[in-house]
C-alpha cells in the first residue's frame, strides 16, 4: 500500500515581513523560503494577494497554514493590531481598515484563492506548535514587533488569550512595554530586564511546566537576565514560526481544523 505524504505551505505574517516556505509532514523546509516586506496600508484582500504571490514562487502544496498577529477564532480575524494601521506598528489606526478586518474569514478566503484547505492561527500559536514537547502545560511567548503568546496542554492548543493587549504600567500594553520600539530605545540590557519582569508577572498567572521564548528578539536577551528566569524558561529558534505550520494541524482543537468543519 503506497505511503501518502502531506506537504504544507507555511506562511508567517509579521509586522515587518511576510515569509513562506513548503514543509514536509515533519515540519522540515523542503523548498527555498521566500519573503516580502509587509505592505501598508494592508486591507484583507491585499494580504491574501500577497500570500498568493508568495505561493506562486514555491512548489504546490496540499494545504496551507497562515500565522498572523491578533485574535483569530476558527480562521476568522476578530482583531489584528498591526494591519489596521496606515504605515505599520505604532502608526495611526485607520477606521476603514479596522472595519474591513473585523470578522474577516481569512481561512475560507485563502482556501478559495489557493484551492487547498487552510488553517489560520495566531502567529505565536504556530511557533508554539513547532517547539512544544506535547507533555504537560507549556507556554510560548514570542518577542518581535510586539509580544505573542500561546498555551498548550499536553500538546493540544488552548483557547487564545491576547496577553499583548494587557496593561502593564504607565498606560502601556505588553506590546508597547517589550516590543521592538522599546528595545531599540532602551538597548538590549535594559530591555532584557523588562522581559524578565514580564516573565515574573506571567508565571503566577499561567503556572507553566515550561516556558519557551521565541521570535526574532529572543536571542537578544542577555545571559544575565535569562539566568534569573529559571530552568523552566528556554530560548527557541525564530524559525519555529515557519516550521510549526505542519505540526499545528494535529495540535488544534476539532473546531479549529478545516478538515473537521
C-alpha positions as CSV (number, residue, x, y, z in Angstrom):
1,X,0.0,0.0,0.0
2,X,1.6,3.4,-1.0
3,X,2.6,5.8,1.7
4,X,0.9,9.2,1.4
5,X,2.6,12.4,2.5
6,X,1.2,15.8,3.0
7,X,3.0,19.0,2.2
8,X,2.2,22.3,3.8
9,X,2.6,25.8,2.6
10,X,3.5,27.7,5.8
11,X,3.1,31.5,5.8
12,X,4.4,33.6,8.7
13,X,2.8,37.1,8.6
14,X,4.6,39.6,10.7
15,X,4.5,43.3,11.3
16,X,7.6,43.9,9.1
17,X,7.7,41.0,6.7
18,X,5.7,38.0,5.3
19,X,7.6,34.7,4.8
20,X,6.6,31.5,3.2
21,X,8.0,28.0,2.6
22,X,6.8,24.5,1.8
23,X,7.2,21.9,4.6
24,X,7.2,18.1,4.7
25,X,5.0,16.3,7.2
26,X,7.6,16.5,9.9
27,X,7.9,20.3,9.5
28,X,11.2,20.5,7.7
29,X,11.5,23.1,5.0
30,X,11.7,21.4,1.6
31,X,11.7,24.5,-0.6
32,X,13.5,27.8,-0.5
33,X,12.0,30.3,1.8
34,X,10.6,33.5,0.2
35,X,9.9,36.8,1.9
36,X,8.4,40.2,1.1
37,X,8.1,43.3,3.3
38,X,4.7,43.7,4.8
39,X,2.8,46.2,2.6
40,X,0.9,49.1,4.3
41,X,-1.9,50.0,4.3
42,X,-2.9,46.4,4.4
43,X,-6.6,45.5,3.8
44,X,-7.5,41.8,3.9
45,X,-7.6,41.4,0.1
46,X,-4.0,42.8,-0.2
47,X,-2.7,40.3,2.4
48,X,-4.5,37.4,0.6
49,X,-3.0,38.6,-2.7
50,X,0.5,38.8,-1.1
51,X,0.2,35.3,0.2
52,X,-0.9,34.1,-3.2
53,X,2.0,35.9,-4.9
54,X,4.5,34.1,-2.5
55,X,2.8,30.8,-3.1
56,X,3.3,31.2,-6.9
57,X,7.1,31.3,-6.2
58,X,7.0,27.9,-4.4
59,X,6.2,24.3,-5.2
60,X,2.5,23.4,-4.9
61,X,1.4,22.1,-1.5
62,X,-1.6,20.0,-0.2
63,X,-2.6,22.6,2.4
64,X,-1.7,26.0,3.8
65,X,-1.1,27.3,7.3
66,X,-1.2,31.1,7.9
67,X,0.1,32.5,11.2
68,X,-0.8,36.2,11.7
69,X,-0.9,38.6,14.6
70,X,-4.0,39.2,16.6
71,X,-7.0,37.3,17.9
72,X,-8.0,34.6,15.5
73,X,-11.0,32.3,16.1
74,X,-11.7,29.3,13.9
75,X,-9.9,31.0,11.0
76,X,-11.8,34.3,11.4
77,X,-10.0,37.5,12.4
78,X,-11.5,39.1,15.5
79,X,-8.8,41.7,15.9
80,X,-5.4,42.3,14.4
81,X,-3.2,45.1,15.9
82,X,-0.8,46.0,13.1
83,X,-2.8,45.5,9.9
84,X,-5.3,48.2,10.8
85,X,-2.7,50.9,10.7
86,X,-1.6,53.3,8.0
87,X,2.1,52.6,8.0
88,X,2.5,49.6,10.3
89,X,3.1,49.2,14.0
90,X,2.7,52.3,16.1
91,X,1.3,54.3,13.2
92,X,-2.3,55.8,13.1
93,X,-5.2,53.3,13.1
94,X,-7.4,53.7,10.0
95,X,-11.1,53.2,10.9
96,X,-11.9,51.7,7.5
97,X,-9.2,49.1,7.9
98,X,-10.4,48.2,11.4
99,X,-13.9,47.6,9.9
100,X,-12.5,45.6,7.0
101,X,-10.6,43.2,9.2
102,X,-13.3,42.7,11.9
103,X,-14.8,39.2,11.4
104,X,-12.9,38.7,8.2
105,X,-12.9,34.9,7.3
106,X,-9.2,34.6,6.5
107,X,-9.2,30.8,6.3
108,X,-12.0,30.5,3.8
109,X,-10.7,33.3,1.6
110,X,-7.2,31.9,1.4
111,X,-8.5,28.4,0.8
112,X,-10.7,29.7,-2.1
113,X,-7.7,31.6,-3.6
114,X,-5.2,28.7,-3.4
115,X,-7.6,25.8,-3.8
116,X,-6.4,23.8,-0.8
117,X,-7.5,23.6,2.9
118,X,-6.3,26.4,5.0
119,X,-5.7,26.7,8.8
120,X,-5.2,30.3,10.2
121,X,-3.9,30.8,13.7
122,X,-2.2,33.4,15.7
123,X,1.5,33.5,14.7
124,X,2.7,32.6,18.2
125,X,0.4,29.6,18.2
126,X,2.1,28.3,15.0
127,X,5.5,28.9,16.6
128,X,4.5,27.1,19.7
129,X,3.4,24.1,17.6
130,X,7.0,23.9,16.3
131,X,8.7,23.7,19.7
132,X,6.4,22.2,22.4
133,X,7.1,18.6,23.6
134,X,3.5,17.7,24.0
135,X,3.9,16.8,27.7
136,X,2.5,19.0,30.4
137,X,1.4,22.6,30.4
138,X,3.6,24.6,28.0
139,X,3.6,28.2,27.0
140,X,5.4,30.2,24.4
141,X,6.0,34.0,24.4
142,X,7.3,35.4,21.1
143,X,9.3,38.7,21.1
144,X,9.4,40.7,17.9
145,X,7.5,43.7,16.8
146,X,5.4,43.1,19.9
147,X,4.6,40.2,22.1
148,X,2.8,37.0,21.1
149,X,1.7,34.1,23.2
150,X,0.2,30.6,23.1
151,X,-0.5,27.8,25.6
152,X,-0.6,24.0,25.1
153,X,-2.0,21.4,27.4
154,X,-0.4,18.0,26.7
155,X,0.2,19.1,23.1
156,X,-3.3,20.5,22.5
157,X,-3.6,24.2,21.7
158,X,-5.6,26.0,24.3
159,X,-8.0,28.9,23.6
160,X,-6.1,32.0,22.8
161,X,-5.6,34.8,25.3
162,X,-4.2,38.0,23.8
163,X,-1.7,38.8,26.5
164,X,-0.1,41.5,24.3
165,X,-3.0,43.9,24.8
166,X,-3.0,43.6,28.6
167,X,-2.0,46.8,30.6
168,X,1.4,46.8,32.3
169,X,2.3,50.3,33.6
170,X,2.3,54.0,32.5
171,X,-0.6,53.2,30.2
172,X,1.5,50.8,28.2
173,X,0.4,47.3,27.0
174,X,2.8,44.4,26.9
175,X,3.2,45.0,23.2
176,X,4.4,48.5,24.0
177,X,6.4,47.6,27.0
178,X,8.7,45.0,25.4
179,X,8.1,45.5,21.7
180,X,10.8,46.3,19.2
181,X,10.4,50.1,19.5
182,X,11.3,49.9,23.2
183,X,14.2,47.5,22.7
184,X,15.7,50.0,20.2
185,X,15.1,52.9,22.6
186,X,16.4,51.2,25.8
187,X,19.1,48.9,24.5
188,X,19.3,45.1,25.0
189,X,20.4,45.2,28.6
190,X,17.6,47.3,30.0
191,X,15.1,45.7,27.6
192,X,16.1,42.3,28.9
193,X,15.3,43.3,32.4
194,X,11.8,44.2,31.2
195,X,11.4,40.8,29.6
196,X,12.4,39.2,32.9
197,X,9.8,41.3,34.7
198,X,7.2,40.2,32.2
199,X,8.1,36.5,32.8
200,X,7.9,37.0,36.5
201,X,4.4,38.6,36.1
202,X,3.1,35.9,33.8
203,X,4.4,32.9,35.9
204,X,1.7,33.0,38.7
205,X,-1.0,33.6,36.1
206,X,-0.2,30.5,33.9
207,X,1.9,28.3,36.2
208,X,3.5,26.6,33.2
209,X,5.7,23.5,33.3
210,X,7.9,25.1,30.7
211,X,8.0,28.5,29.0
212,X,9.6,29.0,25.6
213,X,10.8,32.4,24.5
214,X,10.8,32.7,20.7
215,X,10.6,35.3,18.0
216,X,13.4,37.3,16.4
217,X,14.3,39.2,19.6
218,X,14.5,36.3,22.0
219,X,18.2,35.8,21.0
220,X,18.8,39.4,22.3
221,X,18.0,38.6,25.9
222,X,21.2,38.9,27.9
223,X,22.6,35.8,29.6
224,X,22.4,37.5,33.0
225,X,18.6,38.1,32.7
226,X,18.0,34.7,31.2
227,X,19.8,33.0,34.0
228,X,17.5,34.8,36.5
229,X,14.3,33.5,34.8
230,X,14.8,29.9,35.9
231,X,15.5,26.5,34.4
232,X,11.9,26.2,33.1
233,X,12.5,29.0,30.6
234,X,14.0,28.1,27.3
235,X,15.1,30.1,24.2
236,X,13.9,28.6,20.9
237,X,14.7,29.5,17.3
238,X,12.7,32.1,15.4
239,X,12.2,29.6,12.6
240,X,9.5,27.9,14.6
241,X,7.1,30.4,13.3
242,X,7.5,28.7,10.0
243,X,8.2,25.1,10.8
244,X,5.3,24.8,13.2
245,X,3.0,25.2,10.2
246,X,2.9,21.4,9.6
247,X,2.6,20.1,13.1
248,X,-0.2,22.5,14.1
249,X,-2.8,20.6,12.0
250,X,-2.5,17.8,14.6
251,X,-2.5,20.0,17.7
252,X,-5.6,22.2,17.2
253,X,-9.0,21.5,18.7
254,X,-11.5,19.9,16.4
255,X,-13.5,23.2,15.8
256,X,-10.3,24.9,14.5
257,X,-9.3,22.3,11.9
258,X,-10.9,23.0,8.5
259,X,-10.9,19.2,7.8
260,X,-13.5,18.7,10.5
261,X,-15.9,21.5,9.7
